[in-house]
Amino acid sequence: MKNAVQLFQDYLDLIQTPRAAAALFAADGALEIPYLQSLNIPHRAEGPQQIEQFIVSLLTKVPDFKFRRIRFLIDTPDQAFAEYDVEALVPATGRIYRQSYAGRLVAKDGKIQLLRESMDTVAAMRAFAAEDSV
């Protein structure tokens, strides 16, 4: 059975394969990015199907989205915390999305129960907003 760090690493590595990444979550597992709420973007997906749809939506906007420079700071069997970065083109705006994430993962019975991520909403707004609103 995979521990929290193994599940976290698998999720980060599989982000370009939405179905495989989402399959790591428990049936009632959740992906939360609370700061997206301030941008009027859905900030919680629950269950593998919703999580897969969330990832597909993200990859539609940022096809080269990939996590890099992953640093695990907490590593226990059922919880992990990491920082990781993204640098990818947003085709709709022609800008580079540069983002540092911090994530806390809770594992239970070899599945992801919760992955809560924080991010810089200003960096997201700069990359995704129309030119005249930046």
Sequence and secondary structure as in RCSB ss.txt:
>XXXX:A:sequence
MKNAVQLFQDYLDLIQTPRAAAALFAADGALEIPYLQSLNIPHRAEGPQQIEQFIVSLLTKVPDFKFRRIRFLID
TPDQAFAEYDVEALVPATGRIYRQSYAGRLVAKDGKIQLLRESMDTVAAMRAFAAEDSV
>XXXX:A:secstr
   HHHHHHHHHHTTTSHHHHHTTEEEEEEEE GGGGGGTS  EEEHHHHHHHHHHHHHHH TT   EEEEEEEE
 SSEEEEEEEEEEEETTTTEEEEEEEEEEEEEETTEEEEEEEE  HHHHHHHHS GGG 
